[in-house]
Amino acid sequence: MSKHLEHIPIGVGMYPNWWFKNYGISYSKRYYYDPDYRIEAGMQQQKILYERFGDVGMGNPNPEPNPFIDYGMVLLPEMFGCEIVFFDDALPWAIPANLSEEQVEKLTVPDVINSHPMTEINRQMDYLEQKYGRVTGNINTTGILNLALKIRGDQLYMDFFENPDLVHKMMNICLESIVKLADYVKERTGTLASSVTPMAPPEMYILPNCTVAQISNDSYEEFVLPYEIKLSERVRPFGIHHCGSVNNVTLGYSKIKNLDFIEVGPRSDLRRVRELMPDVYINARIDPVRLLKCKPEAIEQDVKDLIDTGGPLDKLSIDAVGVDYGVADENIKTMIRTGKSYSAAKLAQGE
């Protein structure tokens, strides 16, 4: 496969504060509730990226409308009673509902398709299909642990030790809710991955696992892994997005036999990931803090280090997400140019 690959895939994604502070493009509630505004903003973003970074292949000078749905990572949390806060310059945030033990005991899997805010998303999908003849799926289901924490709050971590039966009840409810949402969105739109990462095939389900970075491998294997294995059997193809260093749960992740793709955050030990998951496609992420604070020479070396340790190159890509306002354009361009040229050189050498 690698002999047909010119260079590994390289991606860059700007955080909302980059768009709002540079160009006034807002991610307020209107962005998620007004599909025409959202689609127009998407086209404007493509033109801006082309004007600013077109020399390294970003953006599009003449973008077509992309009729997509979006609701951040807060749809299921809102369905379970979390208050949602929207921002001009950040992604929406779900305030934990902090349900009591008694409230959790009474919880059941909701009617995901016919409950707010999914009813609003359905309205938008109907509208977009009528206007454009198609719609793409960008509903982030959130992860099993992510959702459980939004429902129960940080008390969930105490439950690991004090009330493990309650934890398992929570995890099963979260699993079933996620499966219902993912199945419906994929059936309706054919796509799932782009709500979490553009680096995976669009039809793949990507599980967002931001909060897994907060627990030990033992806790992960006892309380989360069994449900992620079930999820990987029911929603295929299956991948994981892990925000920070994956080192605390690399061993646990390697036990998901249906894992096709894993996205790992900065400071992850890629050699260890590859050793334990030799056939899994890895997307390695550049540290957004270093992208903001370092010189281009340091970013160049960061990219080279990822390419040197994450191979084989036909199972590796690199991206940067959460690119903040203030990141130097030259750092972004250096990342892309280095990723393309360095991986191309190694591929030409047969590596």
N, C-alpha and C positions, 0 to 999 in steps of 0.2 A: 504493500500500500504506500509506503513512504516514498518509493521511487517516482510515484505520480504526484507527490505533494511538493509544491514549490516552496512553501514556507508554512509554519504552523499558523492557525487562526489567532488573530490579535484583536481585542476589543477594548473599547473605552466607553464608560457611561458616566454622565455628569449628574451630580446630586441636585435636587431642586434649588438649593441656595445658589448654585452656579448659574442656573437659568434665571432665577428671580433677580439676583443682584446685578447680573450683567445685562439682562435684556427685559426684565419685568414680566417674564412668563410665570404666572402664578399656579401653584398647586393647591389652591384653596378648594373649598367644597364644590365650587362651580366646575372645577376641572373634572371631578368624578361624577357630577350629576348632569352636565351639559355636554353631550357627545359631539355636537358641532364645534364648540369651543375647544374641546380636547383634540379633535382631529385637525383643526386649524393650527393649534399650538404645535402638534407633531410635525406638520408640514413646515412651519416656520423654523422649528428646531433643525430639521434636515438642511434647510437653506443656510442657516447660521453656521452649522458645522462645516458645510462645504466651503463657505467663504473663509472660515478661520483655519480649517484643517484639511481642506480638500487636497493639498499637496501630499498628504500621507494617506489619502483614501477615505477620509471620513465625509459623511453627509451626502447630499444629493441636490444639485442645482434646480432640478425640476421634479420634485417629489409628487407622487400620486397620493390621493387621500387613502389613509389606512383606517378603515372602520373598526376600531378596537374598543373593547370594554376594559375598565380598570376600576379597582377599589382598594388599591394598596394591599395591606395584609390584615385588614380589619373587618372583613365581611363576616366571618364566623364569630369573632369576638363580639361584634355588635349583636349578632343573633342570640348570643348567650347573655346579653344584658350589659355589656361594657359601654361606657360613654366614649364616643369618638370625637377627637379634636383634630381639626384641619388647620393647615398652616399654608402661608404663601410660599415659604422657603424650606419646607421639610415634608416628609411623607406623613400621612395621617397616623395618629397614635391612638391606641385603645387603652383607656385607663382600666386597670384590673377591677373586675367586679367584686373580688374578695368574698365570694360566696361562703356561707357558713357550712359546717359539716352537715347540718340538717338539710340545708338547701341542696347540697351536692347529692345527698342520699335520694332526694326526690327528682334529680335531673333525669331526663330522657333525651334521646336523639331528636332534635327538632325536625319539623317538616322543612328541610333546607330549601327546596325549590319554591315553596309558596309562602315563605316568611320574609319580612323586611330584614336587610336591604336587598335580598336576591330578587324580590318583586320589582325593585327599581332597575336592577340590571337586566331583568327580563324585558322590561319596557324599552330600555335602550337597545337591546339586541333586536327586538321587533322593529324598532325605528330604523336601525342601521341596515338590517336586511332588506327592508322595503326601499330604502334610499339607494343602497349600493349593491344589493344582491348578495351580500356576504357579510360576515362579521368574524373577527378573530378573538380568541380567548385569552384574556389577561387577568384572570381572577386568581390571586394568590391565596391558596387555601390556608396558609400558615402551617406550621408543623405541629405534631402531636403534643410535644412538650410545650411549645410556644402557646398553644391554645389552652392547655391545662393550666398554665401559669396565669393567663389572662382571666380565666374563670375563677380560680381558687386564690390567686395571689401567691406571695412568697411563702405562705403557710404550707403550700404544697411540698416544699423542701423539708419542713418539719414532719409532714405526713409520711415521708419516706421511712422515717424511723418510728413514728408514733401510731400511724394508721395506714399501713401498706394496702389493706383491702380497699380503702377509699381511693388511694392512688390508682389502683388497677381499674376501679369503676370509672374514674375520670378518663383514663387513657383509652378505655374501650369506647366511651361515648365520643371522645375526640376522633378516634380512628373512624368510626362509622359516619360521623358528620363529614369528615374530610373526603371519604370515599364517595358519599352521595354528591357532594359539590363537584369533585373532580370528574366523576362519570358524566354528570349532566353537562358540564361546560365542554368537555371533550366531544360528547355526542353532538352538541349544538354547533360547535365551532371548529372541531378538529385539532385544536391547539391547546397547549397548557404551559409549556416551558417558559415562554417569553415573559410571563408575569414575574418570574424569579431571575432568569438569566437568559440572555440572547445567545449564549455559547453552546447550549444544548439543542438537539433537534426539536423543532417546535411541537411535535406531537408527543414528546416525552413528558412524563410527570416528574417535576422536581420538587422534592420535599424541603422546605426551608427549615433549617435546624439551628437558628441563631443561638437559642438558649442552651443547647446541648454543650456549648463551650463552658458552661458554669458548673457542670457536674462531673463526677469521677466516672471512670469506665465501669466500675462495679455497679454504681447506681444506674448508669445507662443500660447495662446489660440486664439488670433486674426489672427496671420499671418502664423502659422505653423501647429497647431493642425488640422484645417479642411483638410489639404492636407495629413497629416499622417493618419487620419481616412479613407480617400479615399484609400490610399495605403494599409492600413490594410484590406480593403474589396476586394482588387484586387490581392494581393499577400499573399497567405495563405499556411501554418500557419505563424503567424507574431510575431516578437519579436523586442525589442529595446535594443541597447547598449548605455549606457550613461556613459561617461568617468569619470566625477567628481561627486561631491555630487549631488544627484537628488532632494534635498530638495526644490529647487526653482520652480520645475515644477511637483512635485508629484501629485498635484491635477489635473493638465492638463492631465498627462499620464493616470490617473484613468478614464478618459472619453473616452479612446479608448476601445471600448467594445470587439474588436477582439484581444486584446493583450493576447498572450499566455505565453510570456517569457519576463523578463526584467533583464538586467544586470546593476547593479548600482555601482558607484565608491565609493572610501573611504569617510568616514564621512557622508554617507547617513543615514538618520533616518529609519532604517529597520522596526521598529515598525509602523511607519506612513505609509510606503510603504505597509506593510502587512495589515494594517487596511483598507486602501483604495482599495487595490487589493488582496482580500483574496484568489482568485483562480489562480492567476498568479504565474508561477514558477520564483523564484528569484535566480539569480547568484550574490553573493556579492563578491566584490573584496578587497583584502588586499592592503593597502597603500604601493606602491613601495618605497616611500621615507623612511617610517619606516622600511621596509624590509632591506633597505640599511644601515640605521643608528642605529637601535635599537638592543638590546641584544635578544637572543632567548627567554628569559622569557617574554619579552614584546610582542613578536610575538605570543607566546602561548596564552597570555591573549587576544590579538586581535582576534584570531581565536575563542576562547571560547565565546567572546562577540557577535560575528556574529551569532554563532550557538544558543546562548541564545535568541537573538532578532529576528531572521529571520524565525523561524518556521511557520508552521509545517515542519518537516524535510524532508518529502517526496516531498516538493516543494522548496527545498533549495540546492544550491551548493555554493562552494567557490573556487575562483582561484586568482592567482597573475599573472599579465601580465606586460610587460615592466620591467622585472627583469634586472637591470643594471649590468654592469661590476663592480665588487667590492662587490656585495652582498655576505655575508658569506654563504658557503654551509650549515652550521648548521642552519641558519635561514630558509632556504628553507626546510630542512629536518624536522625541528621543526613544521613548518606550516603544512606539509603533515601528519606527525605523529599525531599531536594534532587534526587536522580535522577528521582523521579517528577514533582515539581512543575516543575522547570526544563525537562525534556524535553517535558512536556505543554504548557507555555507556547510552546515553540519549534514544536511540531507544530501548535498552534492558529494560529500565524503563518504556517504553510505551509512551514516550514524542514525 
